């Protein structure tokens, strides 16, 4: 079911991501909603309008880490979890946001062992 423009701010992250994926794959029904979906995703991005919850500073650095999710994936050096770290430049308070690692990137980790 297509969301309305009024529904978009209340969508969960997964729902928003799925509707954006569908909008790119099947633009017809989403023609009027795609821009609103993309604006909502940009507004929710880590770092947009950032304010440190600890000290109130608004400057930050962003980095990415990848980790193994299980002992088996650790054994084969497959980094199946990705997180974006947003670090306050003033007090070093860090927030982590979960991302996704594509199947292709996981396969390369297994083959290359990197």
Secondary structure, DSSP 8 states (H G I E B T S, - for coil): ----TTTGGGS-HHHHHHHHHHHHH-HHHHTTTHHHHHHHHHHHSTTTT---TTT----EEEEEEEE-SSHHHHHTT---EEEEEEEETTT--EEEEEE---HHHHHHHHHH--
